[in-house]
């Protein structure tokens, strides 16, 4: 009966989301580009596009471009493009460290990391920064980027993270650097995997990398048509020959439209397939679904400083009122038998250290609407004539914001709102434009919100640490020194097994305090044409399509 009830909720909700405002497609890139570089783009892009006769792979992405600056991006969509133009020293696929610009590393001791970079890495040619000069990247170039990133005056988004794990960077020889850390840092290599390496010459000469990105990756920038597409071409000087000559990122904000484009052969890959499009893609013989190897964490966050939610018992009561098992089942059901999501009982993806469902379930509350009412009434809330709880002349009324560019999260917010109303809580689900929602969360101008993220090795820091969560879009204003201490201990625990135990303890504390209404781990499906090759090594578009680990191509 409860599953049928939720299906009715979702059917009604479809009408609401159809009228939700579309995500804005403004781009800060366009506003930052100089007239000179725009003219360069238009002329050279036309020349390059007209002369391209090789293999092209076209990728549908739901994200507009915010910036091409390698130190300034925060959006997945920006990273999709930038990671193909620039290189980091390392990549991280879940728990696996993959050398990229780095060739190898050693640990003389727990606080010393010697990193050797490839001797066959060069800055891109064919641009106004380097012309046709083939300039080799050396250790001093990487050191400069690290020092520049750690300088707060430069405004790098990675400044805080890098400064917290690096004491100094020393050049040992032309291709070897020595990093020292203030104490053992479990996430040292992971932190380096977030820092893109870019040319010092661009900063020295005032070259606009936002208008024309120049890196050392397998693909070179060609053009950007605002809110339409980004075109890259293969880098002939790369130490591996890319299996495609051209990569086009086609911006399609509506994921259902992107799925149709895939089915029609207009694109080769769509970055995220909605549950409603799974069956159609699975039924088409020339297409396939590739799941993300890591469950992406989705949740409903309480603003813990809001007067309604400062009491953990109230947060528990609201969680008890929502049948999350049935909600996840209703949102992700499909006849193709594809596993799209599993219920989350805690905040760490099941594939990462610290995930402990047994421990989480011991500290979680079960679905119990009547029990939820008893808690509310024990806290002084009484139902009014309209059936809504009230106390001290104020109704228990609030808004839960959901991102209007993710139908699954909109559905979760609608289910939560509807089921809370069943017990006497006046909760309104409000689909909200993405950028506005991020700004509101950071500023604390939300009461409750549905969000996704933290599905990485530093996830507990970014989601729950009192100070380290302050600058991101997951801020719930949770302030618990004991939990902070455990997260900080995990950060200096090198042994993965021991680190996992510390994170399990911290996450169980989060569960006990009901900081989130834990939703689900989503195994996002990437839809693609079966002509695409070697993508199984890149089950996410976060990293380059070509490096020493993978070389994505497309067959005839």
MARZAGU-867469 format. One line per field, with one value per residue (C-alpha): z, x, y; residue number from 1. Coordinates in Angstrom, 1 decimal. Example, Ala and Ser with C-alpha at 12.3 -4.5 7.8 and 13.67 -1.06 7.14 Angstrom:
BEGIN
zz c(7.8 | 7.1)
xx c(12.3 | 13.7)
yy c(-4.5 | -1.1)
seq c(1 | 2)
! end
This chain:
BEGIN
zz c(0.0 | 0.9 | -2.5 | -4.3 | -2.2 | -3.1 | -6.8 | -6.6 | -5.1 | -7.9 | -10.6 | -9.1 | -8.7 | -12.5 | -13.1 | -10.6 | -12.0 | -15.5 | -14.5 | -12.5 | -13.8 | -16.1 | -15.1 | -16.2 | -19.1 | -18.4 | -18.4 | -16.6 | -19.2 | -21.9 | -19.8 | -18.9 | -22.4 | -24.0 | -27.4 | -28.7 | -27.6 | -28.9 | -32.3 | -32.1 | -31.1 | -33.9 | -36.6 | -35.4 | -34.4 | -37.9 | -39.5 | -37.2 | -37.6 | -41.3 | -41.6 | -39.2 | -41.0 | -38.3 | -35.6 | -33.4 | -30.2 | -29.1 | -25.4 | -24.1 | -20.8 | -18.7 | -17.4 | -18.8 | -18.5 | -15.6 | -16.1 | -17.9 | -15.3 | -13.9 | -10.4 | -10.2 | -11.2 | -8.9 | -11.4 | -12.7 | -16.2 | -16.0 | -14.9 | -17.8 | -20.2 | -18.2 | -17.3 | -20.9 | -21.4 | -18.2 | -16.2 | -12.5 | -11.0 | -10.2 | -10.7 | -8.2 | -9.3 | -6.0 | -4.0 | -6.9 | -7.4 | -11.1 | -12.1 | -14.9 | -15.1 | -12.4 | -13.4 | -9.9 | -6.2 | -3.1 | 0.6 | 2.4 | 5.5 | 6.4 | 6.0 | 2.8 | -0.7 | -3.7 | -7.0 | -10.4 | -13.3 | -16.9 | -19.1 | -22.2 | -21.1 | -23.1 | -23.0 | -25.9 | -29.1 | -31.7 | -29.4 | -28.8 | -25.6 | -26.9 | -30.7 | -32.3 | -29.6 | -27.9 | -24.3 | -21.9 | -18.4 | -15.6 | -11.8 | -11.3 | -13.3 | -11.0 | -7.9 | -9.1 | -9.5 | -6.1 | -4.5 | -6.4 | -5.4 | -1.7 | -1.8 | -0.6 | -2.7 | -5.9 | -4.9 | -5.9 | -5.0 | -3.9 | -1.7 | 1.7 | 0.9 | -0.5 | 2.3 | 4.9 | 3.6 | 2.3 | 4.3 | 1.5 | -2.1 | -3.2 | -6.6 | -6.4 | -10.1 | -13.4 | -13.0 | -9.3 | -6.5 | -2.8 | -0.9 | 2.9 | 5.1 | 8.6 | 9.8 | 8.1 | 5.6 | 4.5 | 1.7 | 0.4 | -3.1 | -3.3 | -2.7 | -5.4 | -7.8 | -7.4 | -8.5 | -12.3 | -13.6 | -15.8 | -17.3 | -15.3 | -18.6 | -18.8 | -15.4 | -16.1 | -19.5 | -18.5 | -21.0 | -20.5 | -19.7 | -19.2 | -22.9 | -24.2 | -22.0 | -22.5 | -20.6 | -21.3 | -21.6 | -24.4 | -26.0 | -27.0 | -26.8 | -30.1 | -29.4 | -27.1 | -28.3 | -25.3 | -23.8 | -26.9 | -27.2 | -26.5 | -29.1 | -28.3 | -30.7 | -30.1 | -28.9 | -31.4 | -29.0 | -26.2 | -25.3 | -26.2 | -29.4 | -28.5 | -30.2 | -31.3 | -33.2 | -31.8 | -28.7 | -28.6 | -25.4 | -26.4 | -23.7 | -23.3 | -19.9 | -20.2 | -19.5 | -21.3 | -24.4 | -24.2 | -24.0 | -27.1 | -28.9 | -28.0 | -29.3 | -32.5 | -33.0 | -32.6 | -29.7 | -28.6 | -24.9 | -22.5 | -19.1 | -16.9 | -17.8 | -15.9 | -14.5 | -16.8 | -19.9 | -18.8 | -20.4 | -23.8 | -23.9 | -22.7 | -25.4 | -28.2 | -29.6 | -30.6 | -27.1 | -23.7 | -20.1 | -18.1 | -14.3 | -12.2 | -10.1 | -7.0 | -5.4 | -5.5 | -2.1 | -2.1 | 1.0 | 2.5 | 4.8 | 7.8 | 8.6 | 12.1 | 13.1 | 12.1 | 15.3 | 14.0 | 13.6 | 16.4 | 18.4 | 17.1 | 18.4 | 16.1 | 13.2 | 14.1 | 14.3 | 10.8 | 9.5 | 11.1 | 9.3 | 5.8 | 4.2 | 2.5 | 1.4 | -0.5 | -1.8 | -3.3 | -4.8 | -6.4 | -7.8 | -9.4 | -10.5 | -14.1 | -16.2 | -17.5 | -14.2 | -13.9 | -10.4 | -10.3 | -6.5 | -3.1 | 0.1 | 2.1 | 5.9 | 6.3 | 4.5 | 3.0 | -0.3 | 0.3 | -1.8 | 0.4 | 3.7 | 6.7 | 5.2 | 7.8 | 7.3 | 10.3 | 12.6 | 10.9 | 11.3 | 15.0 | 15.3 | 12.9 | 13.4 | 11.6 | 9.6 | 12.3 | 11.7 | 15.0 | 16.8 | 15.1 | 16.3 | 19.9 | 19.8 | 18.4 | 21.1 | 23.8 | 22.7 | 23.1 | 19.6 | 19.4 | 16.4 | 15.5 | 14.1 | 10.6 | 11.6 | 11.5 | 14.5 | 16.3 | 19.4 | 21.0 | 18.3 | 15.4 | 13.0 | 12.2 | 8.7 | 6.4 | 2.8 | 1.4 | -1.6 | -4.5 | -7.5 | -10.6 | -12.8 | -11.2 | -11.4 | -9.0 | -6.2 | -7.0 | -6.6 | -3.2 | -2.0 | -3.1 | -1.3 | 1.9 | 1.8 | 1.1 | 3.9 | 6.4 | 5.7 | 6.5 | 10.2 | 10.5 | 9.2 | 6.8 | 4.4 | 0.9 | -1.7 | -3.8 | -7.1 | -7.3 | -9.9 | -9.3 | -8.8 | -6.6 | -4.4 | -4.0 | -2.9 | -0.5 | 1.1 | 1.6 | 3.2 | 5.5 | 3.7 | 3.5 | 6.1 | 4.5 | 1.1 | -1.1 | -2.3 | -3.5 | -3.0 | -0.6 | -2.6 | -2.3 | 0.2 | 1.8 | 1.9 | 5.6 | 5.8 | 3.2 | 4.5 | 8.3 | 9.7 | 11.4 | 9.6 | 6.5 | 5.3 | 5.6 | 2.0 | 0.1 | -1.0 | 1.6 | 4.6 | 7.4 | 10.2 | 12.3 | 15.1 | 17.0 | 18.4 | 19.0 | 15.4 | 14.2 | 16.2 | 14.6 | 11.1 | 11.8 | 13.2 | 10.0 | 8.0 | 9.6 | 9.8 | 6.9 | 7.3 | 5.2 | 7.6 | 10.7 | 8.9 | 7.9 | 11.5 | 12.6 | 9.8 | 10.7 | 14.2 | 13.0 | 10.5 | 13.1 | 15.2 | 12.2 | 11.9 | 15.6 | 15.4 | 12.3 | 10.6 | 7.2 | 6.2 | 4.4 | 1.0 | -1.4 | -3.2 | -6.9 | -9.5 | -12.2 | -15.6 | -18.5 | -21.8 | -24.9 | -28.3 | -28.4 | -30.9 | -28.0 | -26.8 | -23.6 | -21.6 | -19.0 | -17.5 | -17.3 | -15.7 | -15.1 | -17.2 | -14.4 | -15.8 | -19.1 | -22.0 | -22.7 | -20.4 | -19.4 | -17.9 | -20.6 | -24.2 | -25.1 | -28.8 | -31.2 | -33.8 | -37.4)
xx c(0.0 | 2.8 | 4.5 | 1.2 | 0.8 | 4.2 | 3.5 | 0.5 | 2.7 | 5.2 | 2.4 | 1.1 | 4.6 | 5.3 | 2.8 | 4.6 | 8.1 | 6.9 | 6.1 | 9.4 | 11.7 | 14.4 | 18.0 | 19.5 | 22.0 | 24.1 | 27.8 | 30.4 | 32.9 | 31.3 | 31.3 | 35.0 | 36.3 | 38.1 | 37.1 | 40.5 | 40.4 | 36.8 | 38.0 | 40.8 | 38.4 | 36.0 | 38.6 | 40.8 | 37.8 | 36.3 | 39.6 | 40.0 | 36.5 | 36.5 | 39.7 | 38.6 | 38.1 | 39.0 | 37.0 | 34.8 | 33.1 | 30.2 | 29.2 | 25.9 | 26.4 | 23.6 | 25.9 | 26.6 | 30.1 | 30.9 | 34.6 | 37.6 | 40.1 | 41.9 | 42.0 | 38.5 | 36.0 | 33.6 | 31.1 | 31.2 | 30.5 | 33.5 | 35.6 | 34.4 | 36.1 | 39.0 | 40.3 | 40.9 | 42.9 | 44.9 | 46.6 | 46.9 | 49.8 | 47.3 | 43.7 | 41.6 | 38.9 | 37.2 | 40.1 | 42.6 | 45.4 | 46.4 | 49.6 | 48.9 | 51.5 | 53.3 | 55.2 | 55.8 | 56.2 | 58.0 | 57.7 | 61.0 | 58.8 | 55.2 | 55.7 | 57.8 | 56.6 | 59.0 | 57.1 | 58.7 | 56.9 | 57.0 | 59.9 | 57.6 | 55.1 | 54.8 | 52.5 | 50.0 | 51.2 | 49.1 | 47.9 | 48.8 | 50.7 | 53.3 | 52.8 | 54.5 | 57.2 | 57.2 | 58.0 | 58.8 | 57.2 | 59.6 | 59.5 | 59.9 | 56.7 | 54.8 | 56.3 | 55.3 | 51.7 | 51.6 | 53.0 | 50.7 | 47.7 | 48.6 | 48.8 | 45.4 | 45.8 | 45.3 | 41.8 | 42.3 | 39.4 | 42.0 | 44.0 | 42.6 | 42.8 | 46.3 | 47.7 | 46.3 | 48.4 | 51.6 | 54.3 | 56.7 | 57.6 | 61.2 | 62.7 | 65.2 | 66.0 | 64.5 | 61.7 | 61.5 | 59.7 | 59.7 | 56.6 | 56.7 | 53.6 | 53.2 | 52.0 | 51.0 | 48.3 | 46.1 | 44.6 | 47.8 | 47.7 | 44.0 | 44.5 | 47.1 | 44.6 | 42.4 | 45.2 | 45.4 | 48.8 | 48.8 | 51.6 | 53.3 | 53.8 | 50.0 | 50.0 | 53.2 | 52.0 | 48.3 | 47.1 | 43.4 | 43.2 | 39.4 | 39.1 | 41.6 | 42.7 | 46.2 | 47.4 | 49.3 | 46.5 | 45.6 | 43.2 | 43.6 | 40.9 | 39.3 | 36.1 | 33.2 | 29.8 | 28.1 | 25.6 | 25.8 | 29.0 | 32.8 | 35.1 | 38.5 | 41.0 | 43.7 | 47.1 | 49.5 | 52.4 | 50.8 | 52.9 | 49.9 | 48.0 | 44.4 | 41.9 | 39.7 | 40.6 | 37.9 | 35.8 | 32.6 | 30.8 | 27.2 | 25.4 | 21.9 | 20.4 | 17.4 | 18.6 | 15.6 | 16.4 | 20.0 | 18.7 | 16.6 | 19.7 | 21.6 | 18.8 | 18.8 | 22.5 | 23.1 | 25.5 | 27.7 | 27.5 | 25.0 | 26.5 | 23.5 | 20.5 | 17.3 | 15.4 | 12.5 | 14.8 | 16.5 | 14.1 | 14.2 | 18.0 | 18.4 | 16.0 | 18.0 | 20.6 | 23.3 | 23.2 | 24.4 | 24.4 | 27.6 | 27.1 | 29.2 | 31.4 | 30.8 | 27.4 | 26.8 | 25.4 | 22.0 | 20.4 | 18.0 | 20.0 | 18.6 | 19.9 | 20.9 | 21.0 | 17.4 | 15.2 | 13.0 | 15.9 | 18.4 | 17.1 | 18.3 | 15.1 | 13.0 | 15.2 | 14.8 | 11.0 | 10.9 | 13.1 | 10.8 | 7.8 | 9.2 | 9.2 | 12.6 | 12.8 | 9.5 | 10.6 | 13.9 | 12.0 | 9.4 | 11.9 | 14.2 | 12.0 | 12.5 | 11.6 | 15.1 | 16.3 | 19.1 | 20.3 | 20.0 | 20.2 | 20.3 | 19.0 | 21.5 | 21.6 | 24.7 | 26.7 | 29.6 | 29.3 | 29.5 | 32.7 | 34.7 | 36.5 | 34.2 | 31.0 | 29.4 | 25.7 | 25.5 | 26.7 | 24.6 | 21.4 | 22.2 | 22.1 | 19.3 | 15.6 | 13.1 | 10.0 | 7.4 | 4.9 | 3.1 | 6.4 | 7.3 | 4.1 | 4.8 | 8.3 | 6.8 | 4.1 | 6.7 | 8.5 | 5.4 | 4.0 | 0.2 | -2.1 | -4.2 | -7.6 | -6.2 | -4.3 | -0.9 | 1.4 | 2.0 | 3.8 | 4.0 | 1.7 | 3.9 | 3.1 | 5.6 | 6.0 | 9.1 | 10.3 | 12.5 | 14.5 | 15.3 | 17.5 | 15.3 | 18.0 | 17.7 | 14.3 | 15.2 | 16.1 | 12.9 | 10.9 | 12.6 | 11.8 | 8.2 | 7.8 | 9.3 | 7.0 | 3.9 | 4.6 | 5.4 | 2.1 | 0.5 | 1.6 | 0.8 | 3.9 | 3.4 | 6.4 | 6.5 | 8.8 | 10.3 | 12.2 | 15.0 | 17.4 | 20.8 | 23.0 | 20.5 | 20.2 | 24.0 | 24.2 | 21.3 | 22.8 | 26.2 | 24.6 | 22.4 | 19.2 | 17.6 | 15.7 | 15.9 | 17.3 | 17.9 | 21.5 | 24.1 | 27.8 | 30.5 | 31.1 | 34.9 | 37.7 | 37.3 | 33.5 | 33.1 | 35.1 | 33.1 | 29.8 | 30.1 | 33.3 | 32.4 | 35.0 | 35.9 | 32.3 | 31.8 | 32.7 | 30.8 | 27.2 | 26.5 | 26.5 | 24.2 | 25.8 | 26.4 | 28.8 | 30.1 | 33.7 | 33.8 | 32.8 | 35.3 | 38.1 | 37.3 | 37.3 | 40.6 | 42.0 | 41.0 | 42.8 | 46.2 | 45.6 | 47.5 | 46.5 | 43.3 | 41.7 | 42.3 | 41.2 | 38.0 | 37.2 | 37.6 | 35.3 | 32.8 | 32.7 | 32.3 | 29.6 | 27.6 | 27.6 | 26.2 | 23.5 | 22.6 | 22.3 | 20.1 | 22.0 | 20.8 | 17.7 | 19.7 | 18.4 | 20.2 | 23.4 | 22.8 | 24.6 | 24.3 | 24.1 | 26.0 | 24.3 | 26.5 | 26.7 | 28.4 | 30.9 | 32.5 | 35.6 | 37.7 | 35.1 | 34.8 | 38.1 | 36.5 | 33.0 | 32.8 | 33.5 | 35.4 | 38.8 | 40.5 | 39.4 | 43.0 | 46.0 | 48.3 | 45.3 | 42.6 | 42.2 | 38.5 | 37.8 | 35.0 | 35.0 | 33.9)
yy c(0.0 | 2.5 | 2.0 | 2.7 | 5.8 | 7.1 | 6.4 | 8.7 | 11.4 | 11.1 | 11.2 | 14.5 | 15.8 | 15.4 | 18.2 | 20.5 | 19.9 | 20.4 | 24.0 | 24.5 | 27.2 | 26.0 | 26.2 | 29.5 | 29.2 | 32.3 | 31.8 | 33.8 | 32.7 | 34.8 | 37.9 | 37.4 | 36.9 | 39.8 | 41.1 | 40.2 | 36.6 | 36.2 | 37.2 | 34.8 | 32.0 | 32.7 | 32.8 | 29.8 | 27.7 | 28.1 | 27.0 | 24.0 | 22.8 | 23.1 | 21.1 | 18.3 | 15.0 | 12.5 | 10.7 | 12.8 | 11.8 | 14.0 | 14.1 | 15.4 | 17.3 | 18.9 | 21.6 | 25.1 | 26.4 | 28.6 | 29.0 | 27.5 | 28.7 | 25.7 | 27.0 | 28.5 | 25.8 | 24.0 | 22.6 | 19.0 | 20.4 | 22.7 | 19.7 | 17.5 | 19.9 | 21.2 | 17.7 | 17.0 | 20.2 | 20.3 | 17.6 | 16.9 | 15.0 | 12.2 | 11.1 | 9.2 | 6.7 | 5.9 | 4.5 | 4.0 | 6.5 | 6.9 | 8.8 | 11.4 | 14.2 | 12.3 | 9.2 | 7.8 | 8.7 | 7.4 | 8.0 | 8.4 | 8.9 | 9.6 | 13.3 | 13.3 | 12.6 | 12.6 | 12.9 | 12.3 | 13.9 | 12.6 | 13.9 | 13.9 | 16.5 | 19.7 | 22.8 | 23.0 | 24.6 | 26.5 | 29.2 | 32.9 | 32.0 | 29.5 | 29.8 | 26.8 | 26.5 | 23.1 | 23.9 | 21.1 | 21.0 | 20.7 | 20.3 | 24.0 | 24.6 | 22.3 | 23.9 | 27.3 | 26.1 | 24.6 | 27.8 | 30.0 | 27.8 | 28.0 | 31.9 | 33.1 | 36.3 | 34.3 | 33.0 | 29.4 | 27.1 | 24.6 | 26.9 | 25.8 | 22.1 | 22.2 | 24.5 | 22.1 | 19.2 | 20.8 | 22.5 | 23.0 | 22.1 | 21.6 | 20.9 | 18.0 | 17.9 | 18.9 | 16.3 | 15.5 | 17.4 | 16.8 | 17.7 | 17.8 | 17.7 | 19.1 | 15.7 | 12.4 | 13.2 | 10.3 | 12.4 | 13.9 | 12.3 | 12.8 | 16.5 | 16.8 | 15.2 | 18.3 | 20.7 | 21.4 | 22.3 | 25.4 | 27.6 | 30.3 | 32.2 | 32.8 | 34.6 | 36.5 | 37.8 | 38.4 | 35.8 | 35.0 | 31.3 | 31.7 | 32.8 | 30.3 | 27.4 | 26.2 | 23.1 | 19.9 | 17.4 | 15.0 | 17.6 | 21.2 | 23.9 | 24.9 | 26.9 | 27.6 | 28.6 | 30.0 | 27.6 | 25.4 | 23.4 | 23.2 | 21.8 | 20.2 | 18.6 | 16.0 | 17.2 | 15.7 | 16.3 | 14.2 | 11.1 | 8.9 | 9.4 | 10.0 | 7.6 | 10.4 | 13.6 | 15.8 | 15.9 | 17.9 | 18.6 | 19.4 | 21.4 | 19.9 | 21.0 | 18.7 | 15.2 | 13.7 | 15.6 | 14.4 | 10.8 | 11.3 | 12.8 | 9.6 | 7.4 | 9.5 | 9.2 | 12.9 | 12.3 | 9.4 | 9.7 | 11.3 | 12.1 | 11.2 | 9.1 | 9.7 | 6.7 | 7.5 | 7.0 | 3.8 | 1.4 | 3.1 | 3.2 | -0.4 | -1.6 | -0.1 | -2.6 | -0.1 | 1.6 | 0.5 | 1.8 | 2.2 | 2.7 | 4.9 | 2.6 | 4.7 | 5.3 | 9.1 | 10.2 | 12.1 | 13.4 | 15.9 | 18.3 | 20.1 | 23.6 | 22.8 | 26.5 | 27.0 | 27.2 | 24.4 | 21.9 | 22.7 | 19.8 | 16.4 | 14.7 | 16.9 | 15.9 | 12.3 | 12.7 | 14.2 | 11.3 | 8.8 | 10.2 | 9.5 | 6.0 | 6.3 | 2.7 | 3.0 | 6.4 | 5.1 | 2.2 | 4.4 | 6.9 | 4.4 | 1.5 | 0.4 | -2.7 | -3.1 | -4.4 | -1.8 | -1.0 | 2.8 | 3.4 | 1.8 | 3.2 | 5.1 | 4.6 | 6.8 | 9.4 | 7.5 | 5.6 | 1.9 | 1.6 | 3.9 | 3.5 | 4.2 | 2.8 | 0.6 | -0.1 | -2.3 | 0.5 | 3.0 | 1.0 | 0.6 | 4.4 | 5.2 | 5.6 | 3.4 | 4.5 | 5.2 | 8.1 | 7.5 | 7.5 | 10.7 | 12.4 | 11.3 | 12.9 | 16.1 | 16.2 | 15.5 | 18.6 | 20.7 | 20.7 | 20.4 | 20.0 | 23.1 | 23.3 | 22.9 | 19.7 | 21.4 | 21.2 | 24.5 | 25.8 | 29.3 | 30.6 | 29.4 | 26.6 | 23.9 | 25.2 | 25.3 | 24.9 | 22.2 | 23.3 | 20.9 | 21.5 | 21.9 | 20.3 | 16.9 | 15.2 | 12.5 | 14.9 | 16.9 | 13.7 | 13.0 | 16.5 | 16.1 | 12.7 | 14.1 | 17.2 | 15.1 | 12.5 | 15.2 | 16.8 | 13.5 | 13.8 | 17.6 | 19.3 | 22.1 | 21.4 | 22.8 | 21.4 | 24.2 | 23.4 | 26.0 | 27.1 | 25.4 | 28.5 | 30.2 | 27.1 | 26.7 | 30.4 | 30.0 | 26.9 | 28.5 | 31.6 | 29.5 | 30.8 | 27.4 | 25.4 | 22.1 | 21.1 | 18.1 | 17.9 | 15.4 | 15.3 | 14.2 | 11.0 | 11.3 | 10.5 | 13.9 | 13.7 | 13.7 | 16.9 | 18.8 | 17.6 | 17.8 | 19.4 | 22.6 | 24.8 | 22.8 | 22.7 | 26.5 | 27.4 | 24.7 | 24.0 | 21.3 | 23.5 | 22.2 | 24.3 | 21.1 | 22.0 | 19.0 | 19.2 | 15.5 | 14.7 | 17.3 | 15.6 | 12.2 | 13.7 | 15.3 | 12.1 | 10.3 | 12.9 | 11.9 | 8.2 | 6.7 | 3.0 | 2.6 | 0.0 | 2.1 | 5.3 | 3.5 | 2.6 | 6.3 | 7.5 | 4.8 | 6.2 | 9.7 | 8.8 | 6.8 | 10.0 | 11.9 | 9.2 | 9.3 | 13.1 | 12.9 | 15.7 | 14.4 | 12.6 | 9.9 | 9.3 | 7.0 | 6.2 | 6.8 | 4.7 | 7.2 | 5.6 | 7.0 | 6.2 | 5.6 | 4.2 | 0.8 | 2.2 | 4.0 | 2.0 | 1.9 | 3.8 | 1.1 | 2.5 | 5.9 | 5.4 | 9.1 | 12.2 | 13.9 | 12.8 | 12.9 | 10.6 | 9.8 | 9.2 | 6.3 | 4.5 | 4.9 | 6.0 | 6.4 | 6.1 | 5.4 | 2.6 | 2.9)
seq c(1 | 2 | 3 | 4 | 5 | 6 | 7 | 8 | 9 | 10 | 11 | 12 | 13 | 14 | 15 | 16 | 17 | 18 | 19 | 20 | 21 | 22 | 23 | 24 | 25 | 26 | 27 | 28 | 29 | 30 | 31 | 32 | 33 | 34 | 35 | 36 | 37 | 38 | 39 | 40 | 41 | 42 | 43 | 44 | 45 | 46 | 47 | 48 | 49 | 50 | 51 | 52 | 53 | 54 | 55 | 56 | 57 | 58 | 59 | 60 | 61 | 62 | 63 | 64 | 65 | 66 | 67 | 68 | 69 | 70 | 71 | 72 | 73 | 74 | 75 | 76 | 77 | 78 | 79 | 80 | 81 | 82 | 83 | 84 | 85 | 86 | 87 | 88 | 89 | 90 | 91 | 92 | 93 | 94 | 95 | 96 | 97 | 98 | 99 | 100 | 101 | 102 | 103 | 104 | 105 | 106 | 107 | 108 | 109 | 110 | 111 | 112 | 113 | 114 | 115 | 116 | 117 | 118 | 119 | 120 | 121 | 122 | 123 | 124 | 125 | 126 | 127 | 128 | 129 | 130 | 131 | 132 | 133 | 134 | 135 | 136 | 137 | 138 | 139 | 140 | 141 | 142 | 143 | 144 | 145 | 146 | 147 | 148 | 149 | 150 | 151 | 152 | 153 | 154 | 155 | 156 | 157 | 158 | 159 | 160 | 161 | 162 | 163 | 164 | 165 | 166 | 167 | 168 | 169 | 170 | 171 | 172 | 173 | 174 | 175 | 176 | 177 | 178 | 179 | 180 | 181 | 182 | 183 | 184 | 185 | 186 | 187 | 188 | 189 | 190 | 191 | 192 | 193 | 194 | 195 | 196 | 197 | 198 | 199 | 200 | 201 | 202 | 203 | 204 | 205 | 206 | 207 | 208 | 209 | 210 | 211 | 212 | 213 | 214 | 215 | 216 | 217 | 218 | 219 | 220 | 221 | 222 | 223 | 224 | 225 | 226 | 227 | 228 | 229 | 230 | 231 | 232 | 233 | 234 | 235 | 236 | 237 | 238 | 239 | 240 | 241 | 242 | 243 | 244 | 245 | 246 | 247 | 248 | 249 | 250 | 251 | 252 | 253 | 254 | 255 | 256 | 257 | 258 | 259 | 260 | 261 | 262 | 263 | 264 | 265 | 266 | 267 | 268 | 269 | 270 | 271 | 272 | 273 | 274 | 275 | 276 | 277 | 278 | 279 | 280 | 281 | 282 | 283 | 284 | 285 | 286 | 287 | 288 | 289 | 290 | 291 | 292 | 293 | 294 | 295 | 296 | 297 | 298 | 299 | 300 | 301 | 302 | 303 | 304 | 305 | 306 | 307 | 308 | 309 | 310 | 311 | 312 | 313 | 314 | 315 | 316 | 317 | 318 | 319 | 320 | 321 | 322 | 323 | 324 | 325 | 326 | 327 | 328 | 329 | 330 | 331 | 332 | 333 | 334 | 335 | 336 | 337 | 338 | 339 | 340 | 341 | 342 | 343 | 344 | 345 | 346 | 347 | 348 | 349 | 350 | 351 | 352 | 353 | 354 | 355 | 356 | 357 | 358 | 359 | 360 | 361 | 362 | 363 | 364 | 365 | 366 | 367 | 368 | 369 | 370 | 371 | 372 | 373 | 374 | 375 | 376 | 377 | 378 | 379 | 380 | 381 | 382 | 383 | 384 | 385 | 386 | 387 | 388 | 389 | 390 | 391 | 392 | 393 | 394 | 395 | 396 | 397 | 398 | 399 | 400 | 401 | 402 | 403 | 404 | 405 | 406 | 407 | 408 | 409 | 410 | 411 | 412 | 413 | 414 | 415 | 416 | 417 | 418 | 419 | 420 | 421 | 422 | 423 | 424 | 425 | 426 | 427 | 428 | 429 | 430 | 431 | 432 | 433 | 434 | 435 | 436 | 437 | 438 | 439 | 440 | 441 | 442 | 443 | 444 | 445 | 446 | 447 | 448 | 449 | 450 | 451 | 452 | 453 | 454 | 455 | 456 | 457 | 458 | 459 | 460 | 461 | 462 | 463 | 464 | 465 | 466 | 467 | 468 | 469 | 470 | 471 | 472 | 473 | 474 | 475 | 476 | 477 | 478 | 479 | 480 | 481 | 482 | 483 | 484 | 485 | 486 | 487 | 488 | 489 | 490 | 491 | 492 | 493 | 494 | 495 | 496 | 497 | 498 | 499 | 500 | 501 | 502 | 503 | 504 | 505 | 506 | 507 | 508 | 509 | 510 | 511 | 512 | 513 | 514 | 515 | 516 | 517 | 518 | 519 | 520 | 521 | 522 | 523 | 524 | 525 | 526 | 527 | 528 | 529 | 530 | 531 | 532 | 533 | 534 | 535 | 536 | 537 | 538 | 539 | 540 | 541 | 542 | 543 | 544 | 545 | 546 | 547 | 548 | 549 | 550 | 551 | 552 | 553 | 554 | 555 | 556)
! end
